[in-house]
């Protein structure tokens, strides 16, 4: 991992996202990119303005946004982390995906709001939308999080697809952070059980013979409830999802099929896309 992108709106939760970026950047000696996207201020109807006034207003807006980077940059400088700021006149999704491509980003970190209220749900859904569309791992940081740290990782396995490539990255991250990984398979009525679980369990155990981990099966009404309850029971401080766009992840993000684990989780959620989906 060489390059980490942190999307910031300069809120308190953005500072939490940056703390996680710093934590991971230190152990990988990675560079952190801070990005903020914005759109021009709207002119009130009936208020006269010309192109010069508009340009001056846009320049003031740009300088105001640049100033907000200062405390975040100071935080990275004090931690001795290489960094760069990106201030883009663009919408959030387009700005983020353009930056991912241009700077060869390996990990995206975004903060999200709580699940209460329409506006919060809108922003939380935006984070989930970006997660679903991204081709790189995305770490979503919840607003209500208090302590920053990763020592217990819950990996939600489907035991339906080849996941060893993703698991290798998760075990590598855990080793860097001194964390333990536990795997959980949630058995829910709507979740298809096409392949025999044991063949994937044997494959995982055979591939990662030197790793210390457990594989647990739990039964729940839906995948989201099963993951969240198991994470709480295991005192996990990070949840990891590896998913296809068209099934498991779509069920998590689609509000008609689940309670949206990415939006409602009280823990950070790290999402990978399985290689067959990229």
Secondary structure in CASP SS format (residue, H / E / C, confidence):
PFRMAT SS
TARGET T0000
AUTHOR 0000-0000-0000
METHOD secondary structure of the structure
MODEL  1
X C 1.00
X C 1.00
X E 1.00
X E 1.00
X E 1.00
X E 1.00
X E 1.00
X C 1.00
X C 1.00
X C 1.00
X C 1.00
X H 1.00
X H 1.00
X H 1.00
X H 1.00
X H 1.00
X H 1.00
X H 1.00
X H 1.00
X H 1.00
X H 1.00
X H 1.00
X H 1.00
X H 1.00
X H 1.00
X H 1.00
X H 1.00
X H 1.00
X C 1.00
X C 1.00
X E 1.00
X E 1.00
X E 1.00
X E 1.00
X E 1.00
X E 1.00
X E 1.00
X E 1.00
X C 1.00
X C 1.00
X C 1.00
X C 1.00
X C 1.00
X C 1.00
X C 1.00
X C 1.00
X C 1.00
X C 1.00
X C 1.00
X C 1.00
X H 1.00
X H 1.00
X H 1.00
X H 1.00
X H 1.00
X H 1.00
X H 1.00
X H 1.00
X H 1.00
X H 1.00
X H 1.00
X H 1.00
X H 1.00
X H 1.00
X H 1.00
X H 1.00
X H 1.00
X H 1.00
X C 1.00
X H 1.00
X H 1.00
X H 1.00
X H 1.00
X H 1.00
X H 1.00
X H 1.00
X H 1.00
X H 1.00
X C 1.00
X C 1.00
X C 1.00
X C 1.00
X E 1.00
X E 1.00
X E 1.00
X E 1.00
X E 1.00
X E 1.00
X E 1.00
X C 1.00
X C 1.00
X H 1.00
X H 1.00
X H 1.00
X H 1.00
X H 1.00
X H 1.00
X H 1.00
X H 1.00
X H 1.00
X H 1.00
X H 1.00
X C 1.00
X C 1.00
X C 1.00
X C 1.00
X E 1.00
X E 1.00
X E 1.00
X E 1.00
X E 1.00
X C 1.00
X C 1.00
X C 1.00
X C 1.00
X C 1.00
X C 1.00
X H 1.00
X H 1.00
X H 1.00
X H 1.00
X H 1.00
X H 1.00
X H 1.00
X H 1.00
X H 1.00
X H 1.00
X H 1.00
X H 1.00
X H 1.00
X H 1.00
X H 1.00
X H 1.00
X C 1.00
X C 1.00
X C 1.00
X E 1.00
X E 1.00
X E 1.00
X E 1.00
X E 1.00
X C 1.00
X C 1.00
X C 1.00
X C 1.00
X C 1.00
X C 1.00
X C 1.00
X C 1.00
X C 1.00
X C 1.00
X E 1.00
X E 1.00
X E 1.00
X E 1.00
X E 1.00
X C 1.00
X C 1.00
X C 1.00
X C 1.00
X C 1.00
X C 1.00
X C 1.00
X H 1.00
X H 1.00
X H 1.00
X H 1.00
X H 1.00
X H 1.00
X H 1.00
X H 1.00
X H 1.00
X H 1.00
X H 1.00
X H 1.00
X H 1.00
X H 1.00
X C 1.00
X C 1.00
X E 1.00
X E 1.00
X E 1.00
X E 1.00
X E 1.00
X E 1.00
X E 1.00
X E 1.00
X C 1.00
X C 1.00
X C 1.00
X C 1.00
X C 1.00
X C 1.00
X C 1.00
X C 1.00
X C 1.00
X H 1.00
X H 1.00
X H 1.00
X H 1.00
X H 1.00
X H 1.00
X H 1.00
X H 1.00
X H 1.00
X H 1.00
X H 1.00
X C 1.00
X C 1.00
X C 1.00
X C 1.00
X C 1.00
X E 1.00
X E 1.00
X E 1.00
X E 1.00
X E 1.00
X E 1.00
X E 1.00
X C 1.00
X C 1.00
X C 1.00
X H 1.00
X H 1.00
X H 1.00
X H 1.00
X H 1.00
X H 1.00
X H 1.00
X H 1.00
X H 1.00
X H 1.00
X H 1.00
X C 1.00
X C 1.00
X C 1.00
X C 1.00
X E 1.00
X E 1.00
X E 1.00
X E 1.00
X E 1.00
X E 1.00
X C 1.00
X C 1.00
X C 1.00
X C 1.00
X H 1.00
X H 1.00
X H 1.00
X H 1.00
X H 1.00
X H 1.00
X C 1.00
X C 1.00
X C 1.00
X C 1.00
X C 1.00
X C 1.00
X C 1.00
X H 1.00
X H 1.00
X H 1.00
X H 1.00
X C 1.00
X C 1.00
X C 1.00
X E 1.00
X E 1.00
X E 1.00
X E 1.00
X E 1.00
X E 1.00
X C 1.00
X H 1.00
X H 1.00
X H 1.00
X C 1.00
END
